[in-house]
Amino acid sequence: MKNQNIIKIFLNPFIGPIIVAAMIIGAIVFLYIPKASQTNQIEDLKQKAQTTVNELKKTRGYYTNSVINVIKNHPSDVKINFDHFEKEDTIPLPATLLHDLSEILPEKDISVQMFSHYPFPNRAERQLNLVQDQALHHVEENPHDTFTKVIQRDGKEYLTVAVSDIFFDQACVDCHNTRADTPKNDWKLGDVRG
């Protein structure tokens, strides 16, 4: 008897379509909302990561133009190198400054890492993990695209976001090509450094 009453409700020309439509909408909401929420979270995290990296790049640009270029163009006993912590008369290279800042500036649960297929000798021992290698290949092939990947580690989900570091300043290209310890000496403007 109860089954017949339920069937009559669905067959009712006024109530039936409303119930069926409500069930379909409910199923769509139930299936779509979590995915939309995750997509929004990923987009927000991706934007936050891009903002952090862009701020670091702006800082490096300022440092290169306002500190490094001034020192290079004036006689000085100050050296510019990666070993600035060990030597009193040395300030960091722009990339070294960025590396140092990337360790102290990011917020909780965010880490910034810089890596390249052409590391200088002081970082040559570092091995890229699978995701870093995938990210590097992606940004080298698509310099203006962003690489994103959700990874599992220690029972938690993490979003990896990678953006390319492109040579936009001839002074940077010249420095990278002329240093005695350079791993690559044929860089040009527009190349992806890492």
Rosetta constraint file for C-alpha pairs under 8 A:
AtomPair CA 1 CA 5 HARMONIC 6.42 0.50
AtomPair CA 2 CA 6 HARMONIC 6.33 0.50
AtomPair CA 3 CA 7 HARMONIC 6.18 0.50
AtomPair CA 4 CA 8 HARMONIC 6.10 0.50
AtomPair CA 5 CA 9 HARMONIC 6.31 0.50
AtomPair CA 6 CA 10 HARMONIC 6.52 0.50
AtomPair CA 7 CA 11 HARMONIC 6.16 0.50
AtomPair CA 8 CA 12 HARMONIC 5.99 0.50
AtomPair CA 9 CA 15 HARMONIC 6.48 0.50
AtomPair CA 9 CA 16 HARMONIC 5.77 0.50
AtomPair CA 10 CA 15 HARMONIC 6.85 0.50
AtomPair CA 10 CA 16 HARMONIC 3.95 0.50
AtomPair CA 10 CA 17 HARMONIC 7.26 0.50
AtomPair CA 10 CA 19 HARMONIC 7.22 0.50
AtomPair CA 10 CA 20 HARMONIC 7.63 0.50
AtomPair CA 11 CA 15 HARMONIC 7.97 0.50
AtomPair CA 11 CA 16 HARMONIC 5.50 0.50
AtomPair CA 12 CA 16 HARMONIC 5.07 0.50
AtomPair CA 12 CA 17 HARMONIC 7.99 0.50
AtomPair CA 13 CA 17 HARMONIC 6.83 0.50
AtomPair CA 14 CA 18 HARMONIC 7.10 0.50
AtomPair CA 15 CA 19 HARMONIC 6.25 0.50
AtomPair CA 16 CA 20 HARMONIC 6.18 0.50
AtomPair CA 17 CA 21 HARMONIC 5.91 0.50
AtomPair CA 18 CA 22 HARMONIC 6.02 0.50
AtomPair CA 19 CA 23 HARMONIC 6.13 0.50
AtomPair CA 20 CA 24 HARMONIC 6.22 0.50
AtomPair CA 21 CA 25 HARMONIC 6.08 0.50
AtomPair CA 22 CA 26 HARMONIC 5.91 0.50
AtomPair CA 23 CA 27 HARMONIC 6.14 0.50
AtomPair CA 24 CA 28 HARMONIC 6.18 0.50
AtomPair CA 25 CA 29 HARMONIC 6.07 0.50
AtomPair CA 26 CA 30 HARMONIC 5.97 0.50
AtomPair CA 27 CA 31 HARMONIC 6.07 0.50
AtomPair CA 28 CA 32 HARMONIC 5.61 0.50
AtomPair CA 28 CA 33 HARMONIC 8.00 0.50
AtomPair CA 29 CA 33 HARMONIC 5.45 0.50
AtomPair CA 30 CA 34 HARMONIC 7.41 0.50
AtomPair CA 31 CA 35 HARMONIC 7.25 0.50
AtomPair CA 32 CA 36 HARMONIC 6.04 0.50
AtomPair CA 33 CA 37 HARMONIC 5.93 0.50
AtomPair CA 34 CA 38 HARMONIC 6.16 0.50
AtomPair CA 35 CA 39 HARMONIC 6.09 0.50
AtomPair CA 36 CA 40 HARMONIC 6.10 0.50
AtomPair CA 37 CA 41 HARMONIC 6.17 0.50
AtomPair CA 38 CA 42 HARMONIC 6.12 0.50
AtomPair CA 39 CA 43 HARMONIC 6.16 0.50
AtomPair CA 40 CA 44 HARMONIC 6.09 0.50
AtomPair CA 41 CA 45 HARMONIC 6.13 0.50
AtomPair CA 42 CA 46 HARMONIC 5.92 0.50
AtomPair CA 42 CA 159 HARMONIC 7.32 0.50
AtomPair CA 43 CA 47 HARMONIC 6.07 0.50
AtomPair CA 44 CA 48 HARMONIC 6.18 0.50
AtomPair CA 45 CA 49 HARMONIC 6.12 0.50
AtomPair CA 45 CA 159 HARMONIC 7.64 0.50
AtomPair CA 46 CA 50 HARMONIC 6.17 0.50
AtomPair CA 46 CA 148 HARMONIC 7.64 0.50
AtomPair CA 46 CA 161 HARMONIC 6.22 0.50
AtomPair CA 47 CA 51 HARMONIC 6.10 0.50
AtomPair CA 48 CA 52 HARMONIC 6.22 0.50
AtomPair CA 49 CA 53 HARMONIC 6.24 0.50
AtomPair CA 49 CA 161 HARMONIC 6.70 0.50
AtomPair CA 50 CA 54 HARMONIC 6.00 0.50
AtomPair CA 50 CA 161 HARMONIC 7.90 0.50
AtomPair CA 50 CA 163 HARMONIC 7.35 0.50
AtomPair CA 51 CA 55 HARMONIC 6.11 0.50
AtomPair CA 52 CA 56 HARMONIC 6.35 0.50
AtomPair CA 52 CA 106 HARMONIC 7.46 0.50
AtomPair CA 53 CA 57 HARMONIC 6.19 0.50
AtomPair CA 53 CA 112 HARMONIC 7.86 0.50
AtomPair CA 53 CA 163 HARMONIC 8.00 0.50
AtomPair CA 54 CA 58 HARMONIC 6.16 0.50
AtomPair CA 55 CA 59 HARMONIC 6.22 0.50
AtomPair CA 56 CA 60 HARMONIC 6.22 0.50
AtomPair CA 56 CA 98 HARMONIC 6.37 0.50
AtomPair CA 56 CA 101 HARMONIC 7.67 0.50
AtomPair CA 56 CA 102 HARMONIC 7.62 0.50
AtomPair CA 57 CA 61 HARMONIC 6.13 0.50
AtomPair CA 57 CA 98 HARMONIC 7.65 0.50
AtomPair CA 58 CA 62 HARMONIC 6.17 0.50
AtomPair CA 59 CA 63 HARMONIC 6.08 0.50
AtomPair CA 59 CA 98 HARMONIC 7.84 0.50
AtomPair CA 60 CA 64 HARMONIC 5.98 0.50
AtomPair CA 60 CA 94 HARMONIC 5.64 0.50
AtomPair CA 60 CA 95 HARMONIC 7.26 0.50
AtomPair CA 60 CA 97 HARMONIC 7.27 0.50
AtomPair CA 60 CA 98 HARMONIC 6.33 0.50
AtomPair CA 61 CA 65 HARMONIC 6.14 0.50
AtomPair CA 62 CA 66 HARMONIC 5.66 0.50
AtomPair CA 62 CA 67 HARMONIC 7.70 0.50
AtomPair CA 63 CA 67 HARMONIC 5.18 0.50
AtomPair CA 63 CA 68 HARMONIC 6.44 0.50
AtomPair CA 63 CA 94 HARMONIC 6.72 0.50
AtomPair CA 64 CA 68 HARMONIC 4.82 0.50
AtomPair CA 64 CA 69 HARMONIC 6.08 0.50
AtomPair CA 64 CA 94 HARMONIC 6.12 0.50
AtomPair CA 65 CA 69 HARMONIC 5.34 0.50
AtomPair CA 65 CA 70 HARMONIC 7.33 0.50
AtomPair CA 66 CA 70 HARMONIC 6.17 0.50
AtomPair CA 67 CA 71 HARMONIC 6.21 0.50
AtomPair CA 68 CA 72 HARMONIC 6.10 0.50
AtomPair CA 68 CA 80 HARMONIC 7.68 0.50
AtomPair CA 68 CA 93 HARMONIC 7.99 0.50
AtomPair CA 68 CA 94 HARMONIC 7.88 0.50
AtomPair CA 69 CA 73 HARMONIC 6.07 0.50
AtomPair CA 70 CA 74 HARMONIC 6.34 0.50
AtomPair CA 71 CA 75 HARMONIC 7.23 0.50
AtomPair CA 71 CA 76 HARMONIC 6.63 0.50
AtomPair CA 71 CA 78 HARMONIC 7.52 0.50
AtomPair CA 72 CA 76 HARMONIC 7.95 0.50
AtomPair CA 77 CA 89 HARMONIC 6.87 0.50
AtomPair CA 78 CA 89 HARMONIC 5.01 0.50
AtomPair CA 78 CA 90 HARMONIC 5.47 0.50
AtomPair CA 78 CA 91 HARMONIC 7.11 0.50
AtomPair CA 79 CA 89 HARMONIC 6.10 0.50
AtomPair CA 79 CA 90 HARMONIC 4.49 0.50
AtomPair CA 79 CA 91 HARMONIC 6.27 0.50
AtomPair CA 80 CA 84 HARMONIC 7.62 0.50
AtomPair CA 80 CA 90 HARMONIC 5.45 0.50
AtomPair CA 80 CA 91 HARMONIC 5.02 0.50
AtomPair CA 80 CA 92 HARMONIC 5.62 0.50
AtomPair CA 80 CA 93 HARMONIC 5.53 0.50
AtomPair CA 81 CA 90 HARMONIC 6.40 0.50
AtomPair CA 81 CA 91 HARMONIC 6.32 0.50
AtomPair CA 81 CA 92 HARMONIC 5.21 0.50
AtomPair CA 81 CA 93 HARMONIC 5.07 0.50
AtomPair CA 81 CA 96 HARMONIC 7.97 0.50
AtomPair CA 82 CA 91 HARMONIC 7.83 0.50
AtomPair CA 82 CA 92 HARMONIC 5.37 0.50
AtomPair CA 82 CA 93 HARMONIC 5.76 0.50
AtomPair CA 82 CA 96 HARMONIC 5.74 0.50
AtomPair CA 82 CA 122 HARMONIC 7.86 0.50
AtomPair CA 83 CA 87 HARMONIC 6.56 0.50
AtomPair CA 83 CA 90 HARMONIC 7.32 0.50
AtomPair CA 83 CA 92 HARMONIC 7.15 0.50
AtomPair CA 84 CA 88 HARMONIC 7.02 0.50
AtomPair CA 84 CA 89 HARMONIC 7.70 0.50
AtomPair CA 84 CA 90 HARMONIC 4.79 0.50
AtomPair CA 84 CA 91 HARMONIC 5.09 0.50
AtomPair CA 84 CA 92 HARMONIC 5.38 0.50
AtomPair CA 85 CA 90 HARMONIC 7.90 0.50
AtomPair CA 92 CA 96 HARMONIC 5.54 0.50
AtomPair CA 92 CA 97 HARMONIC 5.53 0.50
AtomPair CA 93 CA 97 HARMONIC 6.11 0.50
AtomPair CA 94 CA 98 HARMONIC 6.29 0.50
AtomPair CA 95 CA 99 HARMONIC 6.13 0.50
AtomPair CA 96 CA 100 HARMONIC 6.10 0.50
AtomPair CA 97 CA 101 HARMONIC 6.10 0.50
AtomPair CA 98 CA 102 HARMONIC 5.95 0.50
AtomPair CA 99 CA 103 HARMONIC 6.67 0.50
AtomPair CA 99 CA 113 HARMONIC 7.55 0.50
AtomPair CA 99 CA 114 HARMONIC 6.89 0.50
AtomPair CA 100 CA 104 HARMONIC 6.98 0.50
AtomPair CA 101 CA 105 HARMONIC 5.74 0.50
AtomPair CA 102 CA 106 HARMONIC 6.48 0.50
AtomPair CA 102 CA 111 HARMONIC 7.49 0.50
AtomPair CA 102 CA 112 HARMONIC 5.42 0.50
AtomPair CA 102 CA 113 HARMONIC 6.99 0.50
AtomPair CA 103 CA 111 HARMONIC 7.46 0.50
AtomPair CA 103 CA 112 HARMONIC 7.03 0.50
AtomPair CA 106 CA 110 HARMONIC 5.72 0.50
AtomPair CA 106 CA 111 HARMONIC 6.09 0.50
AtomPair CA 106 CA 112 HARMONIC 6.92 0.50
AtomPair CA 107 CA 111 HARMONIC 7.78 0.50
AtomPair CA 114 CA 194 HARMONIC 7.05 0.50
AtomPair CA 115 CA 119 HARMONIC 7.22 0.50
AtomPair CA 115 CA 128 HARMONIC 7.76 0.50
AtomPair CA 115 CA 132 HARMONIC 7.75 0.50
AtomPair CA 115 CA 136 HARMONIC 7.98 0.50
AtomPair CA 115 CA 194 HARMONIC 5.65 0.50
AtomPair CA 116 CA 136 HARMONIC 7.11 0.50
AtomPair CA 116 CA 193 HARMONIC 6.50 0.50
AtomPair CA 116 CA 194 HARMONIC 4.26 0.50
AtomPair CA 117 CA 136 HARMONIC 7.69 0.50
AtomPair CA 117 CA 194 HARMONIC 6.98 0.50
AtomPair CA 118 CA 183 HARMONIC 5.75 0.50
AtomPair CA 118 CA 184 HARMONIC 6.69 0.50
AtomPair CA 118 CA 193 HARMONIC 7.86 0.50
AtomPair CA 119 CA 123 HARMONIC 5.73 0.50
AtomPair CA 119 CA 124 HARMONIC 5.40 0.50
AtomPair CA 119 CA 183 HARMONIC 6.68 0.50
AtomPair CA 120 CA 124 HARMONIC 5.97 0.50
AtomPair CA 120 CA 181 HARMONIC 6.73 0.50
AtomPair CA 120 CA 182 HARMONIC 6.06 0.50
AtomPair CA 120 CA 183 HARMONIC 5.98 0.50
AtomPair CA 121 CA 125 HARMONIC 7.81 0.50
AtomPair CA 121 CA 181 HARMONIC 6.81 0.50
AtomPair CA 121 CA 182 HARMONIC 7.91 0.50
AtomPair CA 121 CA 183 HARMONIC 7.62 0.50
AtomPair CA 128 CA 132 HARMONIC 5.66 0.50
AtomPair CA 128 CA 133 HARMONIC 5.89 0.50
AtomPair CA 129 CA 133 HARMONIC 6.19 0.50
AtomPair CA 130 CA 134 HARMONIC 6.17 0.50
AtomPair CA 131 CA 135 HARMONIC 5.99 0.50
AtomPair CA 132 CA 136 HARMONIC 6.08 0.50
AtomPair CA 133 CA 137 HARMONIC 6.23 0.50
AtomPair CA 134 CA 138 HARMONIC 6.14 0.50
AtomPair CA 135 CA 139 HARMONIC 6.24 0.50
AtomPair CA 135 CA 147 HARMONIC 5.94 0.50
AtomPair CA 135 CA 148 HARMONIC 7.98 0.50
AtomPair CA 135 CA 162 HARMONIC 6.06 0.50
AtomPair CA 136 CA 140 HARMONIC 5.97 0.50
AtomPair CA 136 CA 162 HARMONIC 7.84 0.50
AtomPair CA 136 CA 164 HARMONIC 7.89 0.50
AtomPair CA 136 CA 194 HARMONIC 6.60 0.50
AtomPair CA 137 CA 141 HARMONIC 6.18 0.50
AtomPair CA 138 CA 142 HARMONIC 5.86 0.50
AtomPair CA 138 CA 143 HARMONIC 7.86 0.50
AtomPair CA 138 CA 147 HARMONIC 6.56 0.50
AtomPair CA 139 CA 143 HARMONIC 4.73 0.50
AtomPair CA 139 CA 144 HARMONIC 7.31 0.50
AtomPair CA 139 CA 145 HARMONIC 6.55 0.50
AtomPair CA 139 CA 146 HARMONIC 6.98 0.50
AtomPair CA 139 CA 147 HARMONIC 6.87 0.50
AtomPair CA 139 CA 162 HARMONIC 7.47 0.50
AtomPair CA 139 CA 163 HARMONIC 6.43 0.50
AtomPair CA 139 CA 164 HARMONIC 5.32 0.50
AtomPair CA 139 CA 192 HARMONIC 7.59 0.50
AtomPair CA 139 CA 194 HARMONIC 7.99 0.50
AtomPair CA 140 CA 164 HARMONIC 7.16 0.50
AtomPair CA 140 CA 192 HARMONIC 5.85 0.50
AtomPair CA 140 CA 194 HARMONIC 7.68 0.50
AtomPair CA 143 CA 163 HARMONIC 7.69 0.50
AtomPair CA 143 CA 164 HARMONIC 5.62 0.50
AtomPair CA 143 CA 166 HARMONIC 7.48 0.50
AtomPair CA 143 CA 192 HARMONIC 6.65 0.50
AtomPair CA 144 CA 163 HARMONIC 7.78 0.50
AtomPair CA 144 CA 164 HARMONIC 7.13 0.50
AtomPair CA 145 CA 163 HARMONIC 7.06 0.50
AtomPair CA 145 CA 164 HARMONIC 7.92 0.50
AtomPair CA 146 CA 161 HARMONIC 6.90 0.50
AtomPair CA 146 CA 162 HARMONIC 5.85 0.50
AtomPair CA 146 CA 163 HARMONIC 5.13 0.50
AtomPair CA 146 CA 164 HARMONIC 7.68 0.50
AtomPair CA 147 CA 160 HARMONIC 7.75 0.50
AtomPair CA 147 CA 161 HARMONIC 5.59 0.50
AtomPair CA 147 CA 162 HARMONIC 4.97 0.50
AtomPair CA 147 CA 163 HARMONIC 6.54 0.50
AtomPair CA 148 CA 159 HARMONIC 6.87 0.50
AtomPair CA 148 CA 160 HARMONIC 5.44 0.50
AtomPair CA 148 CA 161 HARMONIC 4.57 0.50
AtomPair CA 148 CA 162 HARMONIC 6.51 0.50
AtomPair CA 149 CA 159 HARMONIC 5.77 0.50
AtomPair CA 149 CA 160 HARMONIC 5.17 0.50
AtomPair CA 149 CA 161 HARMONIC 6.78 0.50
AtomPair CA 150 CA 157 HARMONIC 6.56 0.50
AtomPair CA 150 CA 158 HARMONIC 5.57 0.50
AtomPair CA 150 CA 159 HARMONIC 4.46 0.50
AtomPair CA 150 CA 160 HARMONIC 6.14 0.50
AtomPair CA 151 CA 157 HARMONIC 5.66 0.50
AtomPair CA 151 CA 158 HARMONIC 5.24 0.50
AtomPair CA 151 CA 159 HARMONIC 6.25 0.50
AtomPair CA 151 CA 160 HARMONIC 7.19 0.50
AtomPair CA 152 CA 156 HARMONIC 5.57 0.50
AtomPair CA 152 CA 157 HARMONIC 4.66 0.50
AtomPair CA 152 CA 158 HARMONIC 6.25 0.50
AtomPair CA 153 CA 157 HARMONIC 6.47 0.50
AtomPair CA 153 CA 158 HARMONIC 7.32 0.50
AtomPair CA 164 CA 192 HARMONIC 6.15 0.50
AtomPair CA 164 CA 193 HARMONIC 7.42 0.50
AtomPair CA 164 CA 194 HARMONIC 5.92 0.50
AtomPair CA 165 CA 192 HARMONIC 5.60 0.50
AtomPair CA 165 CA 193 HARMONIC 5.46 0.50
AtomPair CA 165 CA 194 HARMONIC 5.30 0.50
AtomPair CA 166 CA 189 HARMONIC 7.79 0.50
AtomPair CA 166 CA 190 HARMONIC 5.67 0.50
AtomPair CA 166 CA 191 HARMONIC 5.57 0.50
AtomPair CA 166 CA 192 HARMONIC 4.38 0.50
AtomPair CA 166 CA 193 HARMONIC 5.71 0.50
AtomPair CA 166 CA 194 HARMONIC 7.53 0.50
AtomPair CA 167 CA 172 HARMONIC 6.90 0.50
AtomPair CA 167 CA 173 HARMONIC 6.56 0.50
AtomPair CA 167 CA 188 HARMONIC 7.24 0.50
AtomPair CA 167 CA 189 HARMONIC 5.16 0.50
AtomPair CA 167 CA 190 HARMONIC 5.14 0.50
AtomPair CA 167 CA 191 HARMONIC 5.61 0.50
AtomPair CA 167 CA 192 HARMONIC 6.45 0.50
AtomPair CA 167 CA 193 HARMONIC 6.65 0.50
AtomPair CA 168 CA 172 HARMONIC 7.90 0.50
AtomPair CA 168 CA 189 HARMONIC 5.70 0.50
AtomPair CA 168 CA 190 HARMONIC 6.06 0.50
AtomPair CA 169 CA 173 HARMONIC 6.65 0.50
AtomPair CA 169 CA 189 HARMONIC 6.91 0.50
AtomPair CA 170 CA 174 HARMONIC 6.06 0.50
AtomPair CA 170 CA 188 HARMONIC 7.90 0.50
AtomPair CA 170 CA 189 HARMONIC 6.52 0.50
AtomPair CA 171 CA 175 HARMONIC 6.14 0.50
AtomPair CA 172 CA 176 HARMONIC 6.13 0.50
AtomPair CA 173 CA 177 HARMONIC 6.08 0.50
AtomPair CA 173 CA 187 HARMONIC 5.96 0.50
AtomPair CA 173 CA 188 HARMONIC 6.03 0.50
AtomPair CA 173 CA 189 HARMONIC 6.67 0.50
AtomPair CA 174 CA 178 HARMONIC 6.07 0.50
AtomPair CA 175 CA 179 HARMONIC 6.02 0.50
AtomPair CA 176 CA 182 HARMONIC 6.26 0.50
AtomPair CA 176 CA 184 HARMONIC 7.63 0.50
AtomPair CA 176 CA 185 HARMONIC 6.69 0.50
AtomPair CA 176 CA 187 HARMONIC 7.31 0.50
AtomPair CA 177 CA 182 HARMONIC 6.63 0.50
AtomPair CA 177 CA 184 HARMONIC 6.70 0.50
AtomPair CA 177 CA 185 HARMONIC 4.00 0.50
AtomPair CA 177 CA 186 HARMONIC 6.07 0.50
AtomPair CA 177 CA 187 HARMONIC 6.26 0.50
AtomPair CA 178 CA 182 HARMONIC 7.14 0.50
AtomPair CA 178 CA 185 HARMONIC 6.70 0.50
AtomPair CA 187 CA 191 HARMONIC 6.56 0.50
